[in-house]
């Protein structure tokens, strides 16, 4: 599992950074927050409550894609917190690699809105939450994890889902 790229995706406030950093620590691999790759212009736009366009996101996605490719070429795993709301974004990030896995963190609008209201000093305006829920294209092939538990329990459920125990009934011998 250490050479996989795990992309924790979902709307703002779902816990991508908190869970991602915990997951990376438990797996002993690097953690990258996709927010750190936004341009100052994108951050300013989000602070004003303006949703980003696909054009705004293009350089951001390109830099994340480069990070992923570097990690893959170097056979290094990573956990990346990145909204990746649209299928086209996920395709660009993964480039079809089976070593890139998307994990969708989900919660109700009310739960995420409550979390955002308790998150001071973040550039993402809470007013953009509805547009993020609207833009989210739920991937058919990702692991879907609800975020109504503790970050520790969520991280453990991801680890378990990605590395299930072997089926002992299939073993041979006494």
Buried (B, 14 or more C-beta within 10 A) or exposed (E): EEEBBBBBBBBBBBBBBBBBBBBBEBBEBBBBBBBEBBEEEBBEBBEEEBBBEEEBBEBBBEBBBEBBBEBBEEEEBBBBBBBBBBEEBBEBBBEEEEBBBBBBBBBEEEBBBEBBEEEEEBBBBBEBBEBBBEBBEEBEEBBEBBBEEEBEEBBBBBBEEBEEEEEEEEEEEE
